[in-house]
Amino acid sequence: MGLEMNAQNETNVPYVKAVENISSIVYKRMFNPLYAIDFFYKLTKEHKLFQESMKVVSETTQKC
């Protein structure tokens, strides 16, 4: 049971990078007034990156 990722030894693990992306984007949305408004946020590249990162996290979680 579980999934071996070697996240502490590998430098390029998709799951870890996805979590970093999500954390960074959430932080930006908290402190940037334009990103706080969904209409404007959905026009940004961060929205697309957030969606892609959430997909990676979700798929990885489903494997466990």
PDB file of N, H, CA, C and O in Angstrom:
ATOM      1  N   MET A   1       0.839  -1.169   0.000  1.00  0.00           N
ATOM      2  CA  MET A   1       0.000   0.000   0.000  1.00  0.00           C
ATOM      3  C   MET A   1       0.889   1.237   0.000  1.00  0.00           C
ATOM      4  O   MET A   1       1.886   1.284   0.720  1.00  0.00           O
ATOM      5  N   GLY A   2       0.545   2.213  -0.780  1.00  0.00           N
ATOM      6  H   GLY A   2      -0.265   2.176  -1.365  1.00  0.00           H
ATOM      7  CA  GLY A   2       1.321   3.431  -0.838  1.00  0.00           C
ATOM      8  C   GLY A   2       1.996   3.594  -2.187  1.00  0.00           C
ATOM      9  O   GLY A   2       1.886   2.740  -3.067  1.00  0.00           O
ATOM     10  N   LEU A   3       2.689   4.696  -2.328  1.00  0.00           N
ATOM     11  H   LEU A   3       2.778   5.389  -1.613  1.00  0.00           H
ATOM     12  CA  LEU A   3       3.336   5.026  -3.587  1.00  0.00           C
ATOM     13  C   LEU A   3       4.738   5.530  -3.290  1.00  0.00           C
ATOM     14  O   LEU A   3       4.907   6.472  -2.517  1.00  0.00           O
ATOM     15  N   GLU A   4       5.735   4.918  -3.890  1.00  0.00           N
ATOM     16  H   GLU A   4       5.597   4.152  -4.518  1.00  0.00           H
ATOM     17  CA  GLU A   4       7.130   5.302  -3.693  1.00  0.00           C
ATOM     18  C   GLU A   4       7.467   6.441  -4.652  1.00  0.00           C
ATOM     19  O   GLU A   4       7.404   6.272  -5.870  1.00  0.00           O
ATOM     20  N   MET A   5       7.826   7.612  -4.095  1.00  0.00           N
ATOM     21  H   MET A   5       7.877   7.749  -3.106  1.00  0.00           H
ATOM     22  CA  MET A   5       8.141   8.763  -4.937  1.00  0.00           C
ATOM     23  C   MET A   5       9.588   9.212  -4.826  1.00  0.00           C
ATOM     24  O   MET A   5      10.090   9.878  -5.732  1.00  0.00           O
ATOM     25  N   ASN A   6      10.272   8.869  -3.744  1.00  0.00           N
ATOM     26  H   ASN A   6       9.864   8.329  -3.008  1.00  0.00           H
ATOM     27  CA  ASN A   6      11.639   9.341  -3.504  1.00  0.00           C
ATOM     28  C   ASN A   6      11.729  10.864  -3.582  1.00  0.00           C
ATOM     29  O   ASN A   6      12.692  11.405  -4.126  1.00  0.00           O
ATOM     30  N   ALA A   7      10.745  11.540  -3.049  1.00  0.00           N
ATOM     31  H   ALA A   7       9.963  11.101  -2.607  1.00  0.00           H
ATOM     32  CA  ALA A   7      10.680  12.996  -3.129  1.00  0.00           C
ATOM     33  C   ALA A   7      11.840  13.673  -2.418  1.00  0.00           C
ATOM     34  O   ALA A   7      12.215  14.790  -2.777  1.00  0.00           O
ATOM     35  N   GLN A   8      12.413  13.023  -1.421  1.00  0.00           N
ATOM     36  H   GLN A   8      12.109  12.116  -1.129  1.00  0.00           H
ATOM     37  CA  GLN A   8      13.520  13.626  -0.690  1.00  0.00           C
ATOM     38  C   GLN A   8      14.846  13.448  -1.415  1.00  0.00           C
ATOM     39  O   GLN A   8      15.786  14.210  -1.188  1.00  0.00           O
ATOM     40  N   ASN A   9      14.928  12.449  -2.286  1.00  0.00           N
ATOM     41  H   ASN A   9      14.164  11.830  -2.470  1.00  0.00           H
ATOM     42  CA  ASN A   9      16.166  12.177  -3.006  1.00  0.00           C
ATOM     43  C   ASN A   9      16.156  12.701  -4.434  1.00  0.00           C
ATOM     44  O   ASN A   9      17.206  13.060  -4.968  1.00  0.00           O
ATOM     45  N   GLU A  10      15.010  12.749  -5.047  1.00  0.00           N
ATOM     46  H   GLU A  10      14.157  12.458  -4.614  1.00  0.00           H
ATOM     47  CA  GLU A  10      14.877  13.210  -6.430  1.00  0.00           C
ATOM     48  C   GLU A  10      14.598  14.710  -6.446  1.00  0.00           C
ATOM     49  O   GLU A  10      13.915  15.235  -5.566  1.00  0.00           O
ATOM     50  N   THR A  11      15.130  15.386  -7.447  1.00  0.00           N
ATOM     51  H   THR A  11      15.685  14.960  -8.162  1.00  0.00           H
ATOM     52  CA  THR A  11      14.931  16.833  -7.531  1.00  0.00           C
ATOM     53  C   THR A  11      13.758  17.219  -8.426  1.00  0.00           C
ATOM     54  O   THR A  11      13.278  18.351  -8.365  1.00  0.00           O
ATOM     55  N   ASN A  12      13.298  16.291  -9.251  1.00  0.00           N
ATOM     56  H   ASN A  12      13.688  15.372  -9.300  1.00  0.00           H
ATOM     57  CA  ASN A  12      12.248  16.628 -10.206  1.00  0.00           C
ATOM     58  C   ASN A  12      11.080  15.648 -10.101  1.00  0.00           C
ATOM     59  O   ASN A  12      10.854  14.838 -11.000  1.00  0.00           O
ATOM     60  N   VAL A  13      10.352  15.731  -9.006  1.00  0.00           N
ATOM     61  H   VAL A  13      10.536  16.389  -8.276  1.00  0.00           H
ATOM     62  CA  VAL A  13       9.188  14.874  -8.790  1.00  0.00           C
ATOM     63  C   VAL A  13       7.935  15.691  -9.134  1.00  0.00           C
ATOM     64  O   VAL A  13       7.698  16.732  -8.522  1.00  0.00           O
ATOM     65  N   PRO A  14       7.133  15.235 -10.101  1.00  0.00           N
ATOM     66  CA  PRO A  14       5.962  16.012 -10.534  1.00  0.00           C
ATOM     67  C   PRO A  14       5.008  16.369  -9.394  1.00  0.00           C
ATOM     68  O   PRO A  14       4.485  17.484  -9.358  1.00  0.00           O
ATOM     69  N   TYR A  15       4.775  15.449  -8.470  1.00  0.00           N
ATOM     70  H   TYR A  15       5.200  14.544  -8.498  1.00  0.00           H
ATOM     71  CA  TYR A  15       3.866  15.716  -7.355  1.00  0.00           C
ATOM     72  C   TYR A  15       4.379  16.866  -6.492  1.00  0.00           C
ATOM     73  O   TYR A  15       3.618  17.762  -6.126  1.00  0.00           O
ATOM     74  N   VAL A  16       5.657  16.839  -6.172  1.00  0.00           N
ATOM     75  H   VAL A  16       6.275  16.111  -6.469  1.00  0.00           H
ATOM     76  CA  VAL A  16       6.242  17.885  -5.327  1.00  0.00           C
ATOM     77  C   VAL A  16       6.181  19.230  -6.039  1.00  0.00           C
ATOM     78  O   VAL A  16       5.837  20.241  -5.427  1.00  0.00           O
ATOM     79  N   LYS A  17       6.509  19.249  -7.319  1.00  0.00           N
ATOM     80  H   LYS A  17       6.788  18.427  -7.817  1.00  0.00           H
ATOM     81  CA  LYS A  17       6.452  20.490  -8.093  1.00  0.00           C
ATOM     82  C   LYS A  17       5.019  21.018  -8.160  1.00  0.00           C
ATOM     83  O   LYS A  17       4.798  22.226  -8.078  1.00  0.00           O
ATOM     84  N   ALA A  18       4.059  20.128  -8.307  1.00  0.00           N
ATOM     85  H   ALA A  18       4.239  19.147  -8.373  1.00  0.00           H
ATOM     86  CA  ALA A  18       2.654  20.539  -8.364  1.00  0.00           C
ATOM     87  C   ALA A  18       2.218  21.180  -7.046  1.00  0.00           C
ATOM     88  O   ALA A  18       1.525  22.198  -7.048  1.00  0.00           O
ATOM     89  N   VAL A  19       2.619  20.590  -5.931  1.00  0.00           N
ATOM     90  H   VAL A  19       3.182  19.763  -5.930  1.00  0.00           H
ATOM     91  CA  VAL A  19       2.267  21.154  -4.621  1.00  0.00           C
ATOM     92  C   VAL A  19       2.924  22.523  -4.440  1.00  0.00           C
ATOM     93  O   VAL A  19       2.307  23.441  -3.900  1.00  0.00           O
ATOM     94  N   GLU A  20       4.165  22.663  -4.889  1.00  0.00           N
ATOM     95  H   GLU A  20       4.667  21.917  -5.329  1.00  0.00           H
ATOM     96  CA  GLU A  20       4.838  23.968  -4.819  1.00  0.00           C
ATOM     97  C   GLU A  20       4.089  25.003  -5.659  1.00  0.00           C
ATOM     98  O   GLU A  20       3.890  26.136  -5.222  1.00  0.00           O
ATOM     99  N   ASN A  21       3.679  24.612  -6.855  1.00  0.00           N
ATOM    100  H   ASN A  21       3.840  23.692  -7.210  1.00  0.00           H
ATOM    101  CA  ASN A  21       2.925  25.528  -7.725  1.00  0.00           C
ATOM    102  C   ASN A  21       1.623  25.967  -7.069  1.00  0.00           C
ATOM    103  O   ASN A  21       1.292  27.152  -7.071  1.00  0.00           O
ATOM    104  N   ILE A  22       0.895  25.026  -6.515  1.00  0.00           N
ATOM    105  H   ILE A  22       1.165  24.063  -6.514  1.00  0.00           H
ATOM    106  CA  ILE A  22      -0.382  25.335  -5.869  1.00  0.00           C
ATOM    107  C   ILE A  22      -0.180  26.295  -4.705  1.00  0.00           C
ATOM    108  O   ILE A  22      -0.922  27.266  -4.560  1.00  0.00           O
ATOM    109  N   SER A  23       0.812  26.028  -3.886  1.00  0.00           N
ATOM    110  H   SER A  23       1.415  25.239  -4.003  1.00  0.00           H
ATOM    111  CA  SER A  23       1.093  26.899  -2.734  1.00  0.00           C
ATOM    112  C   SER A  23       1.423  28.313  -3.187  1.00  0.00           C
ATOM    113  O   SER A  23       0.934  29.285  -2.611  1.00  0.00           O
ATOM    114  N   SER A  24       2.242  28.426  -4.204  1.00  0.00           N
ATOM    115  H   SER A  24       2.639  27.636  -4.672  1.00  0.00           H
ATOM    116  CA  SER A  24       2.640  29.736  -4.713  1.00  0.00           C
ATOM    117  C   SER A  24       1.450  30.505  -5.278  1.00  0.00           C
ATOM    118  O   SER A  24       1.309  31.705  -5.040  1.00  0.00           O
ATOM    119  N   ILE A  25       0.611  29.823  -6.013  1.00  0.00           N
ATOM    120  H   ILE A  25       0.726  28.848  -6.205  1.00  0.00           H
ATOM    121  CA  ILE A  25      -0.543  30.480  -6.628  1.00  0.00           C
ATOM    122  C   ILE A  25      -1.565  30.900  -5.576  1.00  0.00           C
ATOM    123  O   ILE A  25      -2.136  31.986  -5.671  1.00  0.00           O
ATOM    124  N   VAL A  26      -1.798  30.067  -4.589  1.00  0.00           N
ATOM    125  H   VAL A  26      -1.334  29.185  -4.511  1.00  0.00           H
ATOM    126  CA  VAL A  26      -2.720  30.430  -3.504  1.00  0.00           C
ATOM    127  C   VAL A  26      -2.202  31.676  -2.787  1.00  0.00           C
ATOM    128  O   VAL A  26      -2.978  32.574  -2.462  1.00  0.00           O
ATOM    129  N   TYR A  27      -0.904  31.730  -2.544  1.00  0.00           N
ATOM    130  H   TYR A  27      -0.274  31.000  -2.808  1.00  0.00           H
ATOM    131  CA  TYR A  27      -0.303  32.903  -1.899  1.00  0.00           C
ATOM    132  C   TYR A  27      -0.521  34.151  -2.759  1.00  0.00           C
ATOM    133  O   TYR A  27      -0.901  35.204  -2.245  1.00  0.00           O
ATOM    134  N   LYS A  28      -0.283  34.032  -4.061  1.00  0.00           N
ATOM    135  H   LYS A  28       0.026  33.177  -4.479  1.00  0.00           H
ATOM    136  CA  LYS A  28      -0.484  35.171  -4.961  1.00  0.00           C
ATOM    137  C   LYS A  28      -1.935  35.642  -4.935  1.00  0.00           C
ATOM    138  O   LYS A  28      -2.201  36.844  -4.936  1.00  0.00           O
ATOM    139  N   ARG A  29      -2.869  34.700  -4.911  1.00  0.00           N
ATOM    140  H   ARG A  29      -2.653  33.724  -4.910  1.00  0.00           H
ATOM    141  CA  ARG A  29      -4.287  35.074  -4.912  1.00  0.00           C
ATOM    142  C   ARG A  29      -4.688  35.790  -3.629  1.00  0.00           C
ATOM    143  O   ARG A  29      -5.585  36.633  -3.635  1.00  0.00           O
ATOM    144  N   MET A  30      -4.027  35.455  -2.543  1.00  0.00           N
ATOM    145  H   MET A  30      -3.299  34.770  -2.538  1.00  0.00           H
ATOM    146  CA  MET A  30      -4.359  36.097  -1.265  1.00  0.00           C
ATOM    147  C   MET A  30      -3.917  37.556  -1.238  1.00  0.00           C
ATOM    148  O   MET A  30      -4.574  38.390  -0.613  1.00  0.00           O
ATOM    149  N   PHE A  31      -2.815  37.870  -1.906  1.00  0.00           N
ATOM    150  H   PHE A  31      -2.282  37.193  -2.413  1.00  0.00           H
ATOM    151  CA  PHE A  31      -2.227  39.202  -1.769  1.00  0.00           C
ATOM    152  C   PHE A  31      -2.293  40.069  -3.021  1.00  0.00           C
ATOM    153  O   PHE A  31      -1.868  41.223  -2.983  1.00  0.00           O
ATOM    154  N   ASN A  32      -2.808  39.552  -4.116  1.00  0.00           N
ATOM    155  H   ASN A  32      -3.154  38.614  -4.147  1.00  0.00           H
ATOM    156  CA  ASN A  32      -2.958  40.343  -5.324  1.00  0.00           C
ATOM    157  C   ASN A  32      -4.449  40.577  -5.565  1.00  0.00           C
ATOM    158  O   ASN A  32      -5.184  39.628  -5.836  1.00  0.00           O
ATOM    159  N   PRO A  33      -4.901  41.816  -5.470  1.00  0.00           N
ATOM    160  CA  PRO A  33      -6.333  42.101  -5.604  1.00  0.00           C
ATOM    161  C   PRO A  33      -6.941  41.617  -6.925  1.00  0.00           C
ATOM    162  O   PRO A  33      -8.093  41.184  -6.947  1.00  0.00           O
ATOM    163  N   LEU A  34      -6.193  41.684  -8.009  1.00  0.00           N
ATOM    164  H   LEU A  34      -5.257  42.036  -7.992  1.00  0.00           H
ATOM    165  CA  LEU A  34      -6.735  41.226  -9.289  1.00  0.00           C
ATOM    166  C   LEU A  34      -6.909  39.713  -9.326  1.00  0.00           C
ATOM    167  O   LEU A  34      -7.862  39.213  -9.923  1.00  0.00           O
ATOM    168  N   TYR A  35      -6.007  38.990  -8.698  1.00  0.00           N
ATOM    169  H   TYR A  35      -5.233  39.396  -8.213  1.00  0.00           H
ATOM    170  CA  TYR A  35      -6.114  37.526  -8.670  1.00  0.00           C
ATOM    171  C   TYR A  35      -7.234  37.069  -7.743  1.00  0.00           C
ATOM    172  O   TYR A  35      -7.713  35.942  -7.862  1.00  0.00           O
ATOM    173  N   ALA A  36      -7.652  37.920  -6.834  1.00  0.00           N
ATOM    174  H   ALA A  36      -7.263  38.836  -6.738  1.00  0.00           H
ATOM    175  CA  ALA A  36      -8.728  37.561  -5.911  1.00  0.00           C
ATOM    176  C   ALA A  36     -10.082  37.529  -6.625  1.00  0.00           C
ATOM    177  O   ALA A  36     -11.021  36.885  -6.159  1.00  0.00           O
ATOM    178  N   ILE A  37     -10.172  38.217  -7.738  1.00  0.00           N
ATOM    179  H   ILE A  37      -9.409  38.740  -8.117  1.00  0.00           H
ATOM    180  CA  ILE A  37     -11.409  38.252  -8.523  1.00  0.00           C
ATOM    181  C   ILE A  37     -11.341  37.138  -9.564  1.00  0.00           C
ATOM    182  O   ILE A  37     -10.463  37.137 -10.428  1.00  0.00           O
ATOM    183  N   ASP A  38     -12.271  36.193  -9.475  1.00  0.00           N
ATOM    184  H   ASP A  38     -12.984  36.194  -8.774  1.00  0.00           H
ATOM    185  CA  ASP A  38     -12.242  35.016 -10.350  1.00  0.00           C
ATOM    186  C   ASP A  38     -12.201  35.366 -11.835  1.00  0.00           C
ATOM    187  O   ASP A  38     -11.483  34.727 -12.606  1.00  0.00           O
ATOM    188  N   PHE A  39     -12.954  36.359 -12.229  1.00  0.00           N
ATOM    189  H   PHE A  39     -13.536  36.878 -11.603  1.00  0.00           H
ATOM    190  CA  PHE A  39     -12.993  36.724 -13.649  1.00  0.00           C
ATOM    191  C   PHE A  39     -11.598  37.037 -14.176  1.00  0.00           C
ATOM    192  O   PHE A  39     -11.206  36.540 -15.232  1.00  0.00           O
ATOM    193  N   PHE A  40     -10.854  37.851 -13.450  1.00  0.00           N
ATOM    194  H   PHE A  40     -11.173  38.254 -12.592  1.00  0.00           H
ATOM    195  CA  PHE A  40      -9.507  38.226 -13.884  1.00  0.00           C
ATOM    196  C   PHE A  40      -8.519  37.078 -13.702  1.00  0.00           C
ATOM    197  O   PHE A  40      -7.652  36.851 -14.546  1.00  0.00           O
ATOM    198  N   TYR A  41      -8.659  36.367 -12.605  1.00  0.00           N
ATOM    199  H   TYR A  41      -9.363  36.551 -11.919  1.00  0.00           H
ATOM    200  CA  TYR A  41      -7.754  35.252 -12.323  1.00  0.00           C
ATOM    201  C   TYR A  41      -7.820  34.186 -13.413  1.00  0.00           C
ATOM    202  O   TYR A  41      -6.791  33.635 -13.803  1.00  0.00           O
ATOM    203  N   LYS A  42      -9.003  33.897 -13.898  1.00  0.00           N
ATOM    204  H   LYS A  42      -9.840  34.344 -13.581  1.00  0.00           H
ATOM    205  CA  LYS A  42      -9.166  32.852 -14.919  1.00  0.00           C
ATOM    206  C   LYS A  42      -8.552  33.241 -16.262  1.00  0.00           C
ATOM    207  O   LYS A  42      -8.411  32.393 -17.143  1.00  0.00           O
ATOM    208  N   LEU A  43      -8.193  34.492 -16.425  1.00  0.00           N
ATOM    209  H   LEU A  43      -8.309  35.181 -15.709  1.00  0.00           H
ATOM    210  CA  LEU A  43      -7.531  34.949 -17.645  1.00  0.00           C
ATOM    211  C   LEU A  43      -6.009  34.826 -17.560  1.00  0.00           C
ATOM    212  O   LEU A  43      -5.317  35.096 -18.542  1.00  0.00           O
ATOM    213  N   THR A  44      -5.486  34.430 -16.426  1.00  0.00           N
ATOM    214  H   THR A  44      -6.047  34.211 -15.628  1.00  0.00           H
ATOM    215  CA  THR A  44      -4.036  34.393 -16.221  1.00  0.00           C
ATOM    216  C   THR A  44      -3.451  33.011 -16.483  1.00  0.00           C
ATOM    217  O   THR A  44      -4.156  32.002 -16.497  1.00  0.00           O
ATOM    218  N   LYS A  45      -2.139  32.999 -16.691  1.00  0.00           N
ATOM    219  H   LYS A  45      -1.565  33.818 -16.680  1.00  0.00           H
ATOM    220  CA  LYS A  45      -1.438  31.720 -16.875  1.00  0.00           C
ATOM    221  C   LYS A  45      -1.404  30.930 -15.568  1.00  0.00           C
ATOM    222  O   LYS A  45      -1.302  29.703 -15.586  1.00  0.00           O
ATOM    223  N   GLU A  46      -1.489  31.628 -14.434  1.00  0.00           N
ATOM    224  H   GLU A  46      -1.572  32.624 -14.419  1.00  0.00           H
ATOM    225  CA  GLU A  46      -1.498  30.947 -13.148  1.00  0.00           C
ATOM    226  C   GLU A  46      -2.727  30.055 -12.990  1.00  0.00           C
ATOM    227  O   GLU A  46      -2.652  28.989 -12.378  1.00  0.00           O
ATOM    228  N   HIS A  47      -3.837  30.487 -13.537  1.00  0.00           N
ATOM    229  H   HIS A  47      -3.898  31.352 -14.034  1.00  0.00           H
ATOM    230  CA  HIS A  47      -5.054  29.663 -13.472  1.00  0.00           C
ATOM    231  C   HIS A  47      -4.836  28.334 -14.192  1.00  0.00           C
ATOM    232  O   HIS A  47      -5.187  27.273 -13.675  1.00  0.00           O
ATOM    233  N   LYS A  48      -4.257  28.402 -15.377  1.00  0.00           N
ATOM    234  H   LYS A  48      -3.972  29.264 -15.797  1.00  0.00           H
ATOM    235  CA  LYS A  48      -3.992  27.178 -16.139  1.00  0.00           C
ATOM    236  C   LYS A  48      -2.998  26.291 -15.386  1.00  0.00           C
ATOM    237  O   LYS A  48      -3.195  25.079 -15.294  1.00  0.00           O
ATOM    238  N   LEU A  49      -1.940  26.886 -14.852  1.00  0.00           N
ATOM    239  H   LEU A  49      -1.780  27.871 -14.927  1.00  0.00           H
ATOM    240  CA  LEU A  49      -0.948  26.129 -14.095  1.00  0.00           C
ATOM    241  C   LEU A  49      -1.574  25.503 -12.851  1.00  0.00           C
ATOM    242  O   LEU A  49      -1.257  24.366 -12.503  1.00  0.00           O
ATOM    243  N   PHE A  50      -2.460  26.238 -12.181  1.00  0.00           N
ATOM    244  H   PHE A  50      -2.717  27.162 -12.464  1.00  0.00           H
ATOM    245  CA  PHE A  50      -3.148  25.715 -11.006  1.00  0.00           C
ATOM    246  C   PHE A  50      -3.986  24.493 -11.375  1.00  0.00           C
ATOM    247  O   PHE A  50      -3.960  23.483 -10.673  1.00  0.00           O
ATOM    248  N   GLN A  51      -4.724  24.587 -12.471  1.00  0.00           N
ATOM    249  H   GLN A  51      -4.745  25.408 -13.041  1.00  0.00           H
ATOM    250  CA  GLN A  51      -5.559  23.466 -12.914  1.00  0.00           C
ATOM    251  C   GLN A  51      -4.711  22.242 -13.249  1.00  0.00           C
ATOM    252  O   GLN A  51      -5.060  21.121 -12.879  1.00  0.00           O
ATOM    253  N   GLU A  52      -3.597  22.457 -13.949  1.00  0.00           N
ATOM    254  H   GLU A  52      -3.313  23.368 -14.249  1.00  0.00           H
ATOM    255  CA  GLU A  52      -2.703  21.346 -14.298  1.00  0.00           C
ATOM    256  C   GLU A  52      -2.093  20.725 -13.044  1.00  0.00           C
ATOM    257  O   GLU A  52      -1.989  19.503 -12.938  1.00  0.00           O
ATOM    258  N   SER A  53      -1.694  21.563 -12.106  1.00  0.00           N
ATOM    259  H   SER A  53      -1.779  22.556 -12.192  1.00  0.00           H
ATOM    260  CA  SER A  53      -1.085  21.081 -10.865  1.00  0.00           C
ATOM    261  C   SER A  53      -2.093  20.308 -10.025  1.00  0.00           C
ATOM    262  O   SER A  53      -1.753  19.282  -9.436  1.00  0.00           O
ATOM    263  N   MET A  54      -3.321  20.789  -9.968  1.00  0.00           N
ATOM    264  H   MET A  54      -3.597  21.623 -10.447  1.00  0.00           H
ATOM    265  CA  MET A  54      -4.358  20.077  -9.227  1.00  0.00           C
ATOM    266  C   MET A  54      -4.629  18.708  -9.844  1.00  0.00           C
ATOM    267  O   MET A  54      -4.906  17.743  -9.131  1.00  0.00           O
ATOM    268  N   LYS A  55      -4.548  18.626 -11.162  1.00  0.00           N
ATOM    269  H   LYS A  55      -4.323  19.410 -11.742  1.00  0.00           H
ATOM    270  CA  LYS A  55      -4.746  17.345 -11.837  1.00  0.00           C
ATOM    271  C   LYS A  55      -3.644  16.361 -11.441  1.00  0.00           C
ATOM    272  O   LYS A  55      -3.926  15.192 -11.179  1.00  0.00           O
ATOM    273  N   VAL A  56      -2.394  16.825 -11.397  1.00  0.00           N
ATOM    274  H   VAL A  56      -2.165  17.775 -11.610  1.00  0.00           H
ATOM    275  CA  VAL A  56      -1.272  15.965 -10.998  1.00  0.00           C
ATOM    276  C   VAL A  56      -1.465  15.478  -9.567  1.00  0.00           C
ATOM    277  O   VAL A  56      -1.295  14.293  -9.282  1.00  0.00           O
ATOM    278  N   VAL A  57      -1.818  16.390  -8.672  1.00  0.00           N
ATOM    279  H   VAL A  57      -1.956  17.352  -8.904  1.00  0.00           H
ATOM    280  CA  VAL A  57      -2.023  16.027  -7.267  1.00  0.00           C
ATOM    281  C   VAL A  57      -3.176  15.034  -7.140  1.00  0.00           C
ATOM    282  O   VAL A  57      -3.066  14.045  -6.416  1.00  0.00           O
ATOM    283  N   SER A  58      -4.261  15.289  -7.829  1.00  0.00           N
ATOM    284  H   SER A  58      -4.350  16.093  -8.417  1.00  0.00           H
ATOM    285  CA  SER A  58      -5.424  14.404  -7.761  1.00  0.00           C
ATOM    286  C   SER A  58      -5.107  13.013  -8.298  1.00  0.00           C
ATOM    287  O   SER A  58      -5.460  12.012  -7.675  1.00  0.00           O
ATOM    288  N   GLU A  59      -4.448  12.943  -9.441  1.00  0.00           N
ATOM    289  H   GLU A  59      -4.161  13.756  -9.947  1.00  0.00           H
ATOM    290  CA  GLU A  59      -4.096  11.643 -10.026  1.00  0.00           C
ATOM    291  C   GLU A  59      -3.135  10.869  -9.130  1.00  0.00           C
ATOM    292  O   GLU A  59      -3.263   9.654  -8.976  1.00  0.00           O
ATOM    293  N   THR A  60      -2.176  11.571  -8.543  1.00  0.00           N
ATOM    294  H   THR A  60      -2.072  12.558  -8.668  1.00  0.00           H
ATOM    295  CA  THR A  60      -1.219  10.914  -7.651  1.00  0.00           C
ATOM    296  C   THR A  60      -1.917  10.401  -6.404  1.00  0.00           C
ATOM    297  O   THR A  60      -1.620   9.306  -5.927  1.00  0.00           O
ATOM    298  N   THR A  61      -2.843  11.186  -5.877  1.00  0.00           N
ATOM    299  H   THR A  61      -3.084  12.076  -6.265  1.00  0.00           H
ATOM    300  CA  THR A  61      -3.585  10.775  -4.691  1.00  0.00           C
ATOM    301  C   THR A  61      -4.442   9.548  -4.988  1.00  0.00           C
ATOM    302  O   THR A  61      -4.565   8.656  -4.148  1.00  0.00           O
ATOM    303  N   GLN A  62      -5.028   9.501  -6.173  1.00  0.00           N
ATOM    304  H   GLN A  62      -4.928  10.225  -6.856  1.00  0.00           H
ATOM    305  CA  GLN A  62      -5.864   8.359  -6.550  1.00  0.00           C
ATOM    306  C   GLN A  62      -5.055   7.068  -6.658  1.00  0.00           C
ATOM    307  O   GLN A  62      -5.592   5.985  -6.426  1.00  0.00           O
ATOM    308  N   LYS A  63      -3.774   7.166  -7.006  1.00  0.00           N
ATOM    309  H   LYS A  63      -3.338   8.046  -7.195  1.00  0.00           H
ATOM    310  CA  LYS A  63      -2.914   5.988  -7.127  1.00  0.00           C
ATOM    311  C   LYS A  63      -2.631   5.352  -5.771  1.00  0.00           C
ATOM    312  O   LYS A  63      -2.388   4.149  -5.676  1.00  0.00           O
ATOM    313  N   CYS A  64      -2.665   6.170  -4.729  1.00  0.00           N
ATOM    314  H   CYS A  64      -2.863   7.147  -4.806  1.00  0.00           H
ATOM    315  CA  CYS A  64      -2.376   5.660  -3.379  1.00  0.00           C
ATOM    316  C   CYS A  64      -3.539   4.905  -2.905  1.00  0.00           C
ATOM    317  O   CYS A  64      -3.522   4.382  -1.790  1.00  0.00           O
TER     318      CYS A  64
END
